[in-house]
Amino acid sequence: MSIRIDQKKITDFQTLHDAVPSAAYDIVQLERGTMTGTLTRLSGPVFRISTGSFSRGFRVRGVRSGSEWTLSVNAAPAMLQGFEMGPGDLFLLAPGQEIYASYPGANSYTVMLIEQAKLFAFLEIQQPGASDAAIWRRSCSVVTIGAARAEAFRKLVEAISNLDPAMLSADTIKDYRYKLLELVTVPILDNINQSPRLPLPASKLVREIDLLLSESGKRLVVSDLCERFRVPRRSLFNAFGDVLGVPPLALQSRMRLCGAYAVLSRAPDLRIKDVANAHGYRDQSKFAGDYHELFDENPRQTKQRAQRQRQNQSVPVTPP
């Protein structure tokens, strides 16, 4: 019985893909500026945990795990699955469900992933019959656990991540596992029969349009969106403001720029002009300006950094 601890720095929005190794994420940076922060991943018996902090707002969609429940808390307000989350809220997501979340700015998070059988076994020990409650038949739910308990959960994870895994005995790991599960499950058991909180009605519309913008190869106009989804212009903009904090076409622009950034990072030998054209930009100066405004660096800087990283990885290490 052991715990593995992995830590790394966030250097751009793409690093956030590593938050949960098994996840298939699509991430779009929404807030302008350089994305920085830290990531810590703990993996051990019964559960996996990801915790970290980041400096800029972004939107994420994708499946965290096909076989595990995810239980997460945030230190600052966020929008998860259309639920307005505060520092004292616990978000529960069933296995295989897509997460759709937006963070308006800097934040920190802690996510626990645990297989359903192991979660339910722990719940049954605490309260027989708890695993049959309606909350476990919903794709997602929010339970208020209080800011103090959420902070205690985050601090316990932080304390564990700063330990030397080699010095942790099986009994110590078992004790930490019990404390972590207890912190997040006791409030669930206390609120298990309460009426569920409902997500913002606008969240479904935004999610559908977001998917359309992600899949569309052409630049859309607001009137097309209003007609297709039968929604007034003002309602459309209000919905995006409430859920993502940016208008729909601003989201599409950021999608294109994030796509270009990802390509330049992976394939720095490509010409910037070709990458810009492939992502809907015919005006190179417009592309460079928008790119710099969002990422606080120009395309050439991204390309040069990727080239340096490739060269460093290809240099053979001479044994001492």
QUIMO-V444519 format. One record per helix or strand of 2 or more residues. SS is the DSSP state (hx for helix, st for strand). FROM is the first residue (numbers start at 1). TO is the last residue. If there is no record, write none. Layout:
ss=SS from=FROM to=TO
ss=SS from=FROM to=TO
This chain:
ss=st from=4 to=10
ss=hx from=13 to=18
ss=st from=24 to=29
ss=st from=37 to=43
ss=st from=47 to=54
ss=st from=58 to=63
ss=st from=68 to=74
ss=st from=78 to=80
ss=st from=83 to=85
ss=st from=89 to=93
ss=st from=98 to=103
ss=st from=107 to=115
ss=hx from=116 to=126
ss=hx from=130 to=132
ss=hx from=134 to=137
ss=st from=140 to=144
ss=hx from=147 to=161
ss=hx from=165 to=167
ss=hx from=170 to=190
ss=hx from=202 to=215
ss=hx from=222 to=229
ss=hx from=233 to=243
ss=hx from=248 to=266
ss=hx from=272 to=278
ss=hx from=284 to=295
ss=hx from=299 to=314
